[in-house]
Amino acid sequence: MKWSLILAEELVREIAGPESLRLLRLIFTKENLNEFELADNLKVNINQARHCLYELQKYNLISSTRKKDKQKGWYVYYWTFDHKKARDLLLKLKQQRLDKLRKEVSREKSGNYLTCLQDGTVVSANDAMETNFRCPVCEEMLIYKRDEKRIKTKDQEIENIQNLIEEGIEIPEPPKKRRKKTTKKKTKRKPAKRTRKKATKKRKPAKRTRKKSKPKRKPAKRRAKRKPAARKRKPAKKTPTRRRKR
Ligand SMILES: [Zn+2]
């Protein structure tokens, strides 16, 4: 089976709220979505949008990069949906559902359990006695009669999940190729920056040589100023002559 928005929706419906489902539809085919633009598109405020993002981030279904907004001075996060992790989580939940269904069906078929015709809850005879043979979920009367229809639908679901797990979910290649291209572009940009730095380095020493040629005249003036300072010390030596007077 090929990975699709329908499968991703099935996953998000199970783990997060309806707002996150709307977010998924925006983020599914695009990369590096600005969180403020996401909030605008969802018609919610930034905190509500972030709540939806965190619901998906809890399961590592989305990843982010941050960039500093030069005008506002704060960091803005750009979000990308992780299709591979979403696929893996969906398969994990499918496996859990499969294990649960197999247990329920084997109990129902054994006849040692009571069933609720209302919602399909299966309860052991001992547990049923504790609740006076009423369903612990909806309080409907529990019955011993096997619900053949419910067993059939559960058997069908078990078969569907088994087939899905055996076949696996293939993630289409186009989104992968796009990611590789973007990483290649980044590596190409780096050498370009290095050549610019070298060019600026070459210019700087040229400016320094000009500056150095001018100050050469200034030390000559300073030396002239120091000479009077040396003369001032000489009168200090005259003080011992005052001691001679005392
Ligand atoms: Zn019930």
Boltz pocket constraint, residues with backbone or C-beta under 6 A from the ligand:
constraints:
  - pocket:
      binder: B
      contacts: [[A, 116], [A, 117], [A, 118], [A, 119], [A, 120], [A, 121], [A, 135], [A, 136], [A, 137], [A, 138], [A, 139], [A, 140]]
      max_distance: 6.0
